[in-house]
Amino acid sequence: MHYNEVIYEEYKLLSLLAEDSEYAFQLIYDRYRNRIYQTAVRYLKSPHSGQEVVQDVFLKLWFERKNLNPDRPIEAWLYTVARNNILNRLKKIANEWKALDQIGHLSATSICPASDKAETSEYNILLHKAIASLPEQQQKVFNLARNEKRTYIQIAEQLSISPLTVKTHISRALNHIRDFLHQNGIEFLPVLASLLIIFF
Amino acid sequence: MAVTASMDRVNRFYYLLHLYREGTISAAEQDELFALITTRQHDNILKEQVEQDLKNGFNGPKANLPPHISQEIIRNILSAEKKTSEIIPIKKPFRIWRWVAAASVLIIGFTSYFLMNRNEKNTVARMAPVHSYTIRNVTDTTQLILLSDGSRVSLESNSTFYYPPEFSDTTRDVYLEGKAFFEVTHNPQKPFLVHSTHIVTKVLGTSFFIDTHTLAGNEEVSVRTGRVQVSENINTGMNRRLESVVIISPNQKAIYETEKRLFVTTLVEKPQPIVNEKNFRDSLAGTPLPGFNYDQEKLEHIFNQLENTYGVEIIPENPNLENCLFTGDLSGEDLFTKLKILCLATQSSYEINGTRILMKGRGCE
């Protein structure tokens, strides 16, 4: 049965690896790197993060090469390390994401009291000014999200940045707009409120 | 009610995660998903989904690692050690095996059908420890249960599953009345045992999938890949008999005949190509599985190929049978149809003898 041959082949490969064979390492790397990369990008939505995951996983394999159990499938080892790495990154992103959200919510509620008699056109003009005064990248991200209704993932892909960076830009842009309008004596922001609905 | 609400939350999480993985999630939905992730309530689902995508791959948009970056990573790794080995001569011990053991997932499915009288139902309930959770699936759909070790149970209709809030230090014991699929987290230090009325099924190997088949009156376990040990359940108060343990391999099944109190092993009705590492690697490397299209091929080679593909043993009664030649396309047929066609072409016949296939015929010179 060739099942045994496969086991034997892997056993040999891991023995070679334990003896510092860069060739064996490269073989294992070539077999699994794309599956790990693709899965990492699927969950982290960033080619750069995907590359970091691949590097972390195989760096660990290389450092651990003398401690591996040659009777155990290397695939399971690699996928476990990859899975934990991806999950840790994803959870970290989610935490930062939520922190950005909370800043946004705070600013939204802190500027919402006051009267409801404001004129929309006046706000629109000021709002345009506020957006125009944003730093270039923030402005680009903000407009893609607001005017073209792009999702975080789409904007990230288009600008080759991570979704978390997109989120950060949007969050900062909203804060900037709030401050700008505030400085212009406007406490009530129906337009900004409706803007926020897009994001929260 | 509380159960329904939590099921709804779980379903919502699956739905959002699905959109996110596919890249079609809206901005508002992504905010919702990430807020859910930070609650850490769905860590098991997340873990299981990442694991599944790693193991099985997925359809949809995906790009490979660009070659120049791939090479850069290799260079970084090999040079990183040279740098660190000067600074850190003693390696920090990683406790990685604990994680590996906890994570490599075995997939087993398990069927047990038995006479549904009250006494027997109570037997399983009595076997389960006092504080066990009881999940009774009275719906007409499969119900998913996640266990604390990451294992996953798909409980079918009219089935009941008992499991402890925490597993013991030495084994993972669960109890089943009815029919379920198991995806079991592999952990050699803690075998996974499924107890049912008459038998105990123990996970032994590395990668499992057991198919469900139904046979009223008896209990039945069948295996796709990997190995499972089935034994008579001695907790039912009967005396243990000799030879009441069987180990079954891919495409085999064990039937426990309740009346006779013995195990019969045979082949499953529809043997499937087995999933082994070679097949898996070939599919990773893009090598297509060998076809079954033959031109003047010796039966000897065809038998070999069938043995390898289905993990079964084919024994020609008369060695001359292996000399016969066959021309034709058997792709797309199941194993037994393939054999029937071969038999027609060579004036032979086959019979299933236990877990082996016996070929009978005069053969060719």
Interface residues (C-beta under 8 A of the other chain):
Chain A: M1 H2 Y3 E5 V6 I7 E10 E22 F25 Q26 Y29 R31 Y32 R33 N34 R35 I36 Y37 Q38 T39 V41 R42 Y43 K45 P47 G50 Q51 V54 Q55 F58 L59 K60 W62 F63 E64 N67 N69 R72 P73 E75 A76 W77 Y79 T80 V81 A82 R83 N84 I86 L87 L90 K91 I93 A94 N95 W97 K98 D101 A145 T151 Y152 I153 P163 I198 F199 F200
Chain B: R21 G23 T24 I25 S26 A27 A28 Q30 D31 F34 A35 I37 T38 R40 D43 L46 K47 V50 E51 D53 L54 K55 G57 F58 G60 K62 A63 N64 L65 I69 S70 I73 I74 N76 I77 L78 A80 E81 K91 P93 F94 I96 W97 W99 V100 A102 A103 S104 H186 T206 N276 E277 K278 F280 R281 L284 A285 E307 N308 G311
